[in-house]
Amino acid sequence: MPKSSFYEEEVYPSPMRQTWNEFQRNHIALGGLWCLVFFLLTSLVGPMLLPYGPLQQNTDALLLAPAWAANGDIEHLFGTDALGRDILTRVAHGCRITFGVSFILVILSMLVGCSIGAYAGMSRGIRSSVINHLLDAIMAIPTLLIAIIIVAILGTGLMNAMWAISLALIPQFIHQTRDIVRREFHKEYVTAARLDGAGNNRILFHSILPNMIEMLVVQGTMALSVAILDVSALGFLSLGAQSPSPELGAMLSDSLETAYVAPWSIALPGAAIFLMVLSINLVGDGLRTALKNRLTQ
Amino acid sequence: MLIYLGRRLNLLVITLLILCIASYILAFLVPGDPLINLSGNPSPSADQSAQLRLMYALDQGYVAGFWQYLKLTLAGNWGLSLTSQNPVFQDILQFLPASLELSFYAMLISLLVGLPLGIMAGLKHRKFADMGILSVSLMGFSVPVFWLALLLILIFALQWGMLPISGRLSLLYEVPHQSGFMLIDILLADISDKSAVLNDAIRHLVLPTLSLSIVTSALVIRLTRRSVINVMSSDYIKAAYAKGLSHAQVFWRHGMKNALLPIMPQLAMQFTVLLTNAMIIEVIFSWPGIGEWLIQAIYQRDFPAIRGGMLAVSSLVVIFTIAVDIIIRLIYPLSKRQFHAQV
């Protein structure tokens, strides 16, 4: 029986709900979201479900082909590498490290970048001019280059690479937040709040921040894809995570020597990075389009 | 315009000065004796040590020391590399053109591929062609560049044996170093088998250029498509249609210029992304460029070389950015509206 509605009441979905409705209409982006959820689950519970450890070596099965190849074995679904380590296990652990690390450092740089950006957006005169000009110069340098330079100073290692990439990501967030804050400050609802007697801080947290969050999420997904690519690139160059660690980029550089006999040990970890970044980009694009559609309605 | 030029040059000088200060501070932050880190002389005798201290003005405080360092840097005296004992500046001059050559060709190809595809996708917005191009570009944009390079090596070099795996030129050939750009050097050089050498150099170029340009073309497609869509839905395009112009006339007379000019700065910015990706690609293909050199220096903790390489690459990027900014300002009058620096 269809639900009957007693009242001819119009439903106004909340802004978040509207964005979600818009987002849902884009099936490809929705697929990306499912893929992202899959990677999230893999990195959270995947390592617990697998019987092997990421460093555990099985000397009876070196360079075993994946299970779907003719000489593969179902015990090692993705095959093994030159030291007999199970690649599926390592990829699951690698997703945890690469994805988790990137997620943490995006959150970190978002917090720092937004605080500085909000400050820069509200300040006037020489202070804002100095921040703007320095920032524009730094923004021009690609994040990976900044990260390589910082790693060169701090020394190699996953921790240092994390610091380097989060420092390199901060300018984007400052730039974005500063632009939004500056733009919103001229709008009427801010003036209304100001007429009510609200101070700068109150306006920032109660009026502008709720309007900013969605745009920050979009920016965050973009930064997340950059961060994953950078973390794995540094791992690949042995500047980030070091060799036995199952970080996806480090795994790739590990299996370089056996690339010819065991192409799957290159293809599978790389494919994991690729799918992860692809799904994040799909979600980011979908969110951005949804947001744009909502705002132009 | 003069005020704008002044501001930009001011920004350029200040940024370069900050980079210099950072590189000077680096010599004190990294482990080891600052004197060794600055000069690159691993075990100076007492005599040399005193001389170097005088040269770098280490005993007269940081400001005098930095002033001295700045003068030496501008004069091209960047110290010696700790591992090879070559002058860092000469090394950079030798390796940088190889990277620039690679990035330049990759940029050229990605513009040649990306711009037409982007325009096509933009014109056929929400049609089948648009979806196809967009999904391909999204994939190209998400693929990690080092994985792509490895896959290309696996397929084209190892499986099919069509193209060489690494290096810039086969060891059989010897080309004298003149400009550092391999193809120009070959054309200039006085060698017997010129066409064979040229052929070999191009075969070495294919894989690195391809892996670099796939990622960049994807970015170019996205930028162009967005801009074309925005322009084609604007009022003056509707007015042009209302005047009775055909699709081709509207696009070539009104759409094209207005779509491409605003994204010129962003397109040019892709070159810096390209240069960074080229650093990774160089390591994979053993391409003797600045990236491979800098990363080797990082492995060996060769601080004078790290300092020099970092200074060279980042100043190059900053100079390039600001130059592009000024050129855009000259040819695209609408950008005058945004007075503040926008990168």
Interface residues (C-beta under 8 A of the other chain):
Chain A: I28 N132 H133 L134 D136 A137 M139 A140 I141 P142 L144 L145 I148 I149 V151 A152 I153 G155 T156 S225 L229 S232 A233 F236 L237 S238 L239 G249 L252 L256 A259 Y260 P263 I266 A267 G270 A271 I273 F274 V277 L278 I280 N281 L282 D285
Chain B: L11 I14 T15 I18 L26 L29 V30 S135 L138 M139 F141 S142 V143 P144 V145 F146 W147 L150 L151 I153 L154 L158 M269 T272 V273 L275 T276 N277 M279 I280 V283 L294 I295 A297 I298 Y299 R301 I306 M310 V313 S314 V317 V318 T321 H340 A341 Q342 V343
